[in-house]
Amino acid sequence: MTATAALRPPVLVLTGPTGMGKSELAVQLAESLPLEIISVDSALVYRGMDIGTAKPAPELRARVPHHLIDIRDPADPYSAGDFVRDARAAIAGVAARGRVPLLVGGTMLYLRALHDGIAALPAASPQLRRELDARAAQHGWPALHAELARVDSDSAARIQPQDAQRIQRALEVYLATGRTLTQWQRGTCGAREQFRWLRYALLPHSRTALRARLAQRFDSMLDAGLLDEVRKLYARADLTERHAATRAVGYRQLWNYCAGRDSLEQARQGAVVATWQLAKRQLTWLRAEAAITTLTMDPAAPEDRAAAIERIIADFSTLPRARPP
């Protein structure tokens, strides 16, 4: 290792599929290491969305400083670019206090944007967006997804056929510039060389057990008042099903119930399926990540959690002293 590399400030990352207990494990780590937690979750940024996002409990946030939680109203957009800007500022603040940032969450796009960089994309074009919305109204978003696949197969492979916002943006970039979103993103540079990264992914011993755990967790959220939380959002005149906040897993399905399109049981079943599909996408994404340490565990097993904490603390202890960025 060069002297320059040794002086890079450390950044820890704890990621993995939803339902693996990342937030609780992070707080336990912070009881042994000088850490502050930076959330890497596209839903935790929104105020008033607590139950369905499994937002860390107030007592946890009181014990350990958390950043990038409750920083947006659900009606306001929040992009990967916003996250990179806010995360860099949070990392700098944590380091200036002589502590170490621990990035925690499962929004893989955000993690990759911070680590590998994000393109300085062209500004939005209201005219192009209106045209794309009109075409989607006539033909459906899957048809526009198929069009995206013909011009930018890499982006299409990452975007779901019903993800209107991301399909629209990818096509908008291509139509406005003649360059695909993938081409724009390949010309970026991120924080990969700026910090010493210790990245960990919590993976389940059993996919079957994780799937059952996710179903039980969603039922617990319903028991805790998730439907009332969604009803409050649905009652707001400034929110629609097109907003990113209301498309979050669980919220989107219960929104359909509030709109009278589904029964409560249909909404529940849809949310359980969507949560498992999210977990599978996160697992697929992690398989493609290089230089990330995998920690296989049962999130409900105290001995597995203890072993994960012991491994991370041992790795951290080998890091040389680092100056703030």
C-alpha positions as CSV (number, residue, x, y, z in Angstrom):
1,M,0.0,0.0,0.0
2,T,1.3,3.5,-0.9
3,A,1.6,6.2,1.7
4,T,-1.0,8.2,-0.2
5,A,-3.5,5.3,-0.1
6,A,-2.9,4.9,3.6
7,L,-3.8,8.5,4.3
8,R,-7.2,8.2,2.6
9,P,-10.0,8.6,5.1
10,P,-12.0,5.4,5.7
11,V,-15.6,4.9,4.7
12,L,-17.6,1.8,5.8
13,V,-20.5,0.5,3.8
14,L,-23.2,-1.9,5.1
15,T,-25.6,-3.0,2.4
16,G,-27.7,-6.0,1.4
17,P,-31.3,-6.9,0.6
18,T,-34.2,-5.5,2.5
19,G,-35.1,-7.3,5.7
20,M,-31.6,-8.2,6.7
21,G,-31.5,-6.0,9.8
22,K,-28.9,-3.6,8.4
23,S,-30.0,-0.6,10.6
24,E,-30.0,-2.5,13.8
25,L,-26.5,-4.0,13.1
26,A,-25.2,-0.6,12.2
27,V,-26.3,0.8,15.6
28,Q,-24.6,-2.2,17.3
29,L,-21.4,-1.4,15.4
30,A,-21.5,2.2,16.4
31,E,-21.5,1.1,20.1
32,S,-18.0,-0.3,19.5
33,L,-16.6,2.0,16.8
34,P,-16.5,5.8,16.4
35,L,-19.2,5.8,13.7
36,E,-22.0,8.0,12.4
37,I,-24.6,6.5,10.1
38,I,-25.4,7.9,6.7
39,S,-28.6,6.4,5.3
40,V,-28.5,5.0,1.7
41,D,-32.2,4.5,1.2
42,S,-34.3,6.3,-1.3
43,A,-37.5,6.1,0.9
44,L,-36.0,7.1,4.3
45,V,-35.4,10.6,3.0
46,Y,-39.1,11.3,3.1
47,R,-40.8,12.7,6.2
48,G,-44.1,11.0,7.3
49,M,-43.1,7.7,5.8
50,D,-41.9,5.8,8.9
51,I,-43.6,2.5,9.2
52,G,-43.4,1.2,5.6
53,T,-39.8,2.2,5.3
54,A,-38.8,0.5,8.5
55,K,-37.3,3.8,9.5
56,P,-34.9,3.4,12.5
57,A,-36.7,4.1,15.7
58,P,-36.2,7.4,17.4
59,E,-34.4,5.8,20.3
60,L,-31.8,4.3,17.9
61,R,-31.3,7.6,16.2
62,A,-30.9,9.3,19.6
63,R,-28.1,6.8,20.5
64,V,-26.2,7.2,17.3
65,P,-26.2,10.1,14.9
66,H,-28.0,9.4,11.6
67,H,-27.9,11.5,8.4
68,L,-30.0,11.8,5.3
69,I,-33.3,10.7,7.0
70,D,-36.4,12.9,7.0
71,I,-34.8,15.5,4.7
72,R,-37.5,15.7,2.0
73,D,-41.3,16.1,1.8
74,P,-42.9,13.2,-0.1
75,A,-44.0,15.7,-2.8
76,D,-40.4,16.7,-3.6
77,P,-38.1,14.7,-5.9
78,Y,-34.9,13.2,-4.7
79,S,-32.4,11.8,-7.2
80,A,-29.2,9.8,-7.2
81,G,-27.4,13.1,-7.9
82,D,-29.0,14.7,-4.9
83,F,-27.9,11.7,-2.8
84,V,-24.3,12.0,-4.0
85,R,-24.1,15.7,-3.2
86,D,-25.7,15.2,0.3
87,A,-23.7,12.1,1.1
88,R,-20.4,13.8,0.2
89,A,-21.3,16.7,2.5
90,A,-22.3,14.3,5.3
91,I,-19.1,12.2,4.9
92,A,-17.0,15.4,5.1
93,G,-18.9,16.5,8.3
94,V,-18.5,13.2,10.0
95,A,-14.7,13.1,9.2
96,A,-14.3,16.6,10.4
97,R,-15.6,15.5,13.8
98,G,-13.0,12.8,13.9
99,R,-15.4,10.0,13.3
100,V,-16.0,7.5,10.5
101,P,-19.0,7.5,8.2
102,L,-20.9,4.2,7.9
103,L,-23.1,4.2,4.8
104,V,-26.1,1.9,5.5
105,G,-28.9,0.9,3.1
106,G,-30.0,-1.1,0.1
107,T,-30.5,1.6,-2.6
108,M,-27.8,0.1,-4.8
109,L,-28.1,2.9,-7.4
110,Y,-27.1,5.4,-4.8
111,L,-24.2,3.4,-3.6
112,R,-22.9,2.9,-7.1
113,A,-23.4,6.6,-8.0
114,L,-21.3,7.6,-5.0
115,H,-18.6,5.0,-5.5
116,D,-18.3,5.0,-9.3
117,G,-19.6,8.5,-10.1
118,I,-22.7,9.9,-11.7
119,A,-23.0,11.6,-15.0
120,A,-23.6,15.4,-15.3
121,L,-26.8,14.7,-17.3
122,P,-28.6,17.4,-19.4
123,A,-31.4,19.3,-17.7
124,A,-34.9,18.0,-18.0
125,S,-37.0,18.9,-21.0
126,P,-40.6,19.6,-20.2
127,Q,-41.6,19.3,-23.8
128,L,-40.0,15.9,-24.3
129,R,-41.5,14.7,-21.0
130,R,-45.0,15.8,-22.2
131,E,-44.5,13.9,-25.5
132,L,-43.3,10.8,-23.7
133,D,-46.2,10.9,-21.2
134,A,-48.6,11.2,-24.2
135,R,-47.1,8.2,-25.9
136,A,-47.2,6.2,-22.6
137,A,-50.8,7.1,-22.2
138,Q,-51.5,5.7,-25.6
139,H,-49.2,2.6,-25.7
140,G,-48.2,2.0,-22.1
141,W,-44.8,2.3,-20.3
142,P,-43.8,-1.3,-21.2
143,A,-43.9,-0.3,-24.9
144,L,-41.6,2.7,-24.2
145,H,-39.4,0.3,-22.2
146,A,-39.1,-1.9,-25.3
147,E,-38.2,1.2,-27.3
148,L,-35.5,2.0,-24.7
149,A,-34.2,-1.5,-25.0
150,R,-33.6,-1.0,-28.7
151,V,-31.4,2.1,-28.2
152,D,-29.9,1.5,-24.7
153,S,-30.1,-2.2,-23.7
154,D,-27.9,-1.7,-20.6
155,S,-30.3,0.9,-19.1
156,A,-33.3,-1.1,-20.1
157,A,-31.9,-4.2,-18.3
158,R,-31.6,-2.1,-15.1
159,I,-35.0,-0.5,-15.3
160,Q,-38.3,-2.3,-14.7
161,P,-40.9,-2.1,-17.6
162,Q,-43.4,-0.2,-15.3
163,D,-40.9,2.3,-13.8
164,A,-42.3,5.3,-15.6
165,Q,-39.9,7.9,-14.1
166,R,-36.7,6.1,-15.0
167,I,-37.9,5.0,-18.5
168,Q,-38.9,8.6,-19.2
169,R,-35.6,10.0,-18.1
170,A,-33.5,7.5,-20.0
171,L,-35.4,8.1,-23.3
172,E,-35.4,11.9,-22.6
173,V,-31.6,11.9,-22.3
174,Y,-31.3,9.9,-25.6
175,L,-33.8,12.0,-27.5
176,A,-32.3,15.3,-26.2
177,T,-28.6,14.5,-26.8
178,G,-28.3,11.6,-29.2
179,R,-26.2,9.8,-26.5
180,T,-27.6,7.0,-24.3
181,L,-27.8,7.2,-20.6
182,T,-25.3,4.4,-20.4
183,Q,-22.8,6.4,-22.5
184,W,-23.2,9.4,-20.3
185,Q,-22.7,7.3,-17.1
186,R,-19.5,5.7,-18.4
187,G,-17.8,9.0,-18.6
188,T,-18.0,9.7,-14.9
189,C,-15.6,9.5,-11.9
190,G,-16.7,9.0,-8.4
191,A,-15.3,8.7,-4.9
192,R,-13.7,5.3,-5.5
193,E,-10.2,6.7,-5.2
194,Q,-10.9,9.4,-2.6
195,F,-11.6,7.1,0.4
196,R,-10.5,3.7,1.8
197,W,-13.6,1.7,1.4
198,L,-14.6,-1.2,3.6
199,R,-17.8,-2.6,2.0
200,Y,-19.9,-5.4,3.4
201,A,-23.0,-7.0,2.1
202,L,-25.3,-9.0,4.4
203,L,-26.6,-12.0,2.6
204,P,-29.2,-14.5,3.8
205,H,-28.4,-18.2,4.6
206,S,-31.8,-19.1,3.0
207,R,-33.8,-17.2,0.4
208,T,-36.9,-19.1,1.5
209,A,-36.4,-17.9,5.1
210,L,-35.8,-14.3,3.9
211,R,-39.0,-14.4,1.8
212,A,-41.0,-15.6,4.8
213,R,-39.4,-13.0,7.0
214,L,-40.4,-10.2,4.6
215,A,-44.0,-11.4,4.5
216,Q,-44.1,-11.4,8.3
217,R,-42.5,-8.0,8.4
218,F,-45.1,-6.5,6.1
219,D,-47.9,-7.9,8.2
220,S,-46.3,-6.4,11.3
221,M,-46.2,-3.0,9.5
222,L,-49.9,-3.3,8.8
223,D,-50.5,-4.1,12.5
224,A,-48.4,-1.0,13.4
225,G,-50.6,1.3,11.4
226,L,-49.1,1.4,7.9
227,L,-52.5,1.7,6.2
228,D,-53.2,4.9,8.2
229,E,-49.8,6.2,7.2
230,V,-50.7,5.7,3.5
231,R,-54.1,7.1,3.9
232,K,-52.6,10.4,5.2
233,L,-50.4,10.5,2.0
234,Y,-53.4,9.7,-0.2
235,A,-55.4,12.5,1.3
236,R,-52.9,15.1,0.3
237,A,-53.9,17.1,-2.8
238,D,-50.3,17.6,-3.9
239,L,-49.4,13.8,-4.1
240,T,-50.2,11.4,-6.9
241,E,-49.2,7.9,-7.7
242,R,-46.5,9.3,-10.1
243,H,-44.5,10.7,-7.2
244,A,-41.4,8.7,-6.3
245,A,-42.4,8.5,-2.6
246,T,-45.8,7.0,-3.3
247,R,-44.2,4.4,-5.6
248,A,-42.1,2.9,-2.8
249,V,-42.7,-0.8,-2.2
250,G,-45.7,-1.2,0.1
251,Y,-46.9,2.3,-0.4
252,R,-47.7,1.8,-4.0
253,Q,-49.9,-1.3,-3.3
254,L,-51.8,0.3,-0.4
255,W,-52.3,3.4,-2.6
256,N,-54.2,1.2,-5.0
257,Y,-56.3,0.0,-2.1
258,C,-57.1,3.6,-1.1
259,A,-58.0,4.4,-4.7
260,G,-60.4,1.5,-4.8
261,R,-58.6,-0.5,-7.4
262,D,-57.6,-3.4,-5.1
263,S,-59.0,-5.1,-2.0
264,L,-56.9,-4.9,1.1
265,E,-55.9,-8.5,0.7
266,Q,-54.9,-7.9,-2.9
267,A,-52.8,-4.9,-1.8
268,R,-51.2,-7.0,0.9
269,Q,-50.3,-9.8,-1.5
270,G,-49.0,-7.4,-4.1
271,A,-46.8,-5.7,-1.5
272,V,-45.4,-9.0,-0.2
273,V,-44.6,-10.0,-3.8
274,A,-43.1,-6.6,-4.6
275,T,-40.9,-6.7,-1.5
276,W,-39.5,-10.1,-2.4
277,Q,-38.9,-8.9,-6.0
278,L,-37.0,-5.9,-4.6
279,A,-34.8,-8.3,-2.4
280,K,-34.1,-10.4,-5.5
281,R,-33.0,-7.4,-7.5
282,Q,-30.7,-6.3,-4.7
283,L,-29.2,-9.7,-4.5
284,T,-28.6,-9.7,-8.3
285,W,-27.0,-6.3,-8.1
286,L,-24.7,-7.4,-5.3
287,R,-23.5,-10.4,-7.3
288,A,-22.1,-8.0,-9.9
289,E,-20.2,-5.8,-7.3
290,A,-16.5,-6.3,-7.0
291,A,-14.4,-5.8,-3.9
292,I,-17.3,-6.2,-1.5
293,T,-17.1,-8.6,1.5
294,T,-20.1,-10.8,1.9
295,L,-21.3,-11.8,5.3
296,T,-23.9,-14.6,5.1
297,M,-26.2,-14.7,8.1
298,D,-29.7,-15.3,9.5
299,P,-30.8,-11.8,10.5
300,A,-32.7,-13.3,13.4
301,A,-29.8,-15.3,14.8
302,P,-27.8,-13.4,17.5
303,E,-24.7,-15.5,16.9
304,D,-24.7,-14.6,13.2
305,R,-25.0,-10.9,14.1
306,A,-22.2,-11.1,16.6
307,A,-20.0,-12.8,14.1
308,A,-20.7,-10.1,11.5
309,I,-19.9,-7.4,14.1
310,E,-16.7,-9.1,15.1
311,R,-15.5,-9.4,11.5
312,I,-16.1,-5.7,10.7
313,I,-14.5,-4.5,13.9
314,A,-11.4,-6.8,13.2
315,D,-11.1,-5.3,9.7
316,F,-11.5,-1.8,11.0
317,S,-8.8,-2.3,13.5
318,T,-6.3,-2.9,10.7
319,L,-6.8,0.5,9.1
320,P,-4.0,3.1,9.6
321,R,-4.9,6.4,11.1
322,A,-6.4,8.6,8.4
323,R,-6.7,12.4,8.1
324,P,-10.1,14.0,7.3
325,P,-10.7,14.7,3.6
